[in-house]
């Protein structure tokens, strides 16, 4: 996808697990630096280095999965003229970052866990912005489904 500046190559399962472990170590190091009481045998300089490496791993992980967000948002972005593709993509990236915060690499591949969450959040975002102001996102999704079913039945 040439349209994603900054996107990195896709990650293998081993790279994904390695980056996730580095991110976990960075989060723990940041917590210790912030004053949380975790027993560690590391100097402040080592903790700062581990925290920096964790942040770099997080950034690489997110950039490597931009294609995943593009894949998920591709079908949703063009449906509604009120919401731009950039807004939908940005909402997808925010959802992906949220999934990464709770991702456990021991439970499977990131894409398997992230796709449903990203798709749900993007659909709710489009529904809430798509002209149905004052209607909660889940209701707007139900209304769209009902209209779609009614149109299909009418055409039959």
N, C-alpha and C positions, 0 to 999 in steps of 0.2 A: 504494500500500500504506500504509494509515493505521497499520498496526501497527508501523512502523519509525520510532520517534522519532529525529530527528536525520538522517534520510536526506535527501539533497539530490537535485535533479533529475538525470536521466541526462545523461551527457556526450556531446557530439558528437565526431566523430573529431578535429576541429581542437582542441577544448578538451582532449581526452585527450592529444594530442601536446604541446600547450603546457604542460599541467601536468607531463607527464613530463620535458620539458626543464627546467622550473623545479626539479623534484625532483633531477635530475642535477646542476644547478648548485649546489643546496643541499648535496648530498652532497660535491661537490668542495670547496666553501667550508669545510665542516665539517672535511674532511681537512686542508686547509691550516691552519686554526685549531688543529688538533690537533698540528701539527708536521710533517706530511708535506711532502716537498720537491717542490712543484709550482711552476712559474714562473707567477706572476700579477702583474699590474700593478693591484693593488687594495689599498686601505688595510684595516686591521683592522676599522674600522667598516663599510666596504662588504661585507667578507666576512661579518660578523655579520648584516647585513641580508639578504644573499643566502641564508645558512643558515636564517634565520627564515622567509623567503619559501618556501624549499624544504620546510620542515616544514609550513607552512600548506597548500602545494599537496598534499603527501602526505596530510594529514588530509582535505582536500576530495575528493581522488581516492578514498580509502577510503570516505568517507561517501556519495559519489555511486554507489558500486558495492555498497551494502548490499542493494539489490533483487536484484542478481545472486546474492548468497549466499543470500538468501531463496528465490529460484527454484530453485537447485540443491539446497538442503537440504529443500525442502518435501516431496518424495516420500520422503525417507529418514527424516525426523524421527519420523513417526508409526508406523513399523513395529515398533519395539521398545519395550515399556513400561518397560524398565530405564533407558533413556536419554531424558532430557527434551529437548524442542524447543530450549530455551535452550542446553543443552550442545552440541547438534549445530550450532546457529547460531554459537555462539562458536568452535567448532572450524573452521567454514567461514570465519569472519572471519580467524582466525589463518592459515589456508591462503591466503586472498586477500592478506594482508599479506606473506606469504612470496613469492607470485608477483610482487607489485609490486616487491619488492627486486631481482628479476632481470629485470623487464620491459624490453624494448627497443621503444620506440614505432615504430621504423623497420620492424619485422617484422610489424606488423598490429595489429588491435584487441585491447584488453586482454581483453575477454570471450572471444574465440576461444581465447586462450592459458590463461585462468584457469579456465574451466568444467571441463575434464577434471581438472585438478589438484585443484580444490576438491572435485569429486565423488569422486575417488579417496580423498582424505584423510578425507572425511566417512564414506565407506563403511567404510574401515579402522577409523576411530574407533568407529563403531557396532558393528562386528564384534568389536572387542577388548573393548568394554564390555558386550556383549549376553549375558552369562551363560557365555561360553566362556573362562573364566579359565584361564590357563596355555597357551592356544593362540595362536600368533602371528596377527596380524591377517590376513595373506594366506591362512593355512590356514583361518581362520574364514570368510572369504569363499568359499573353495572348498567348504567343508562346507555352507554355506547354499545355494550353487548346486546342489550335488549333491542336497540334500534337496528343493529346489524341483523339479528335474528328476524325481526319484523320485516325488514327489507328483503331478506332472502325468501321468507314465506310468501310475501306479496309477489315476488317475481315468479315463484313456482305456480 
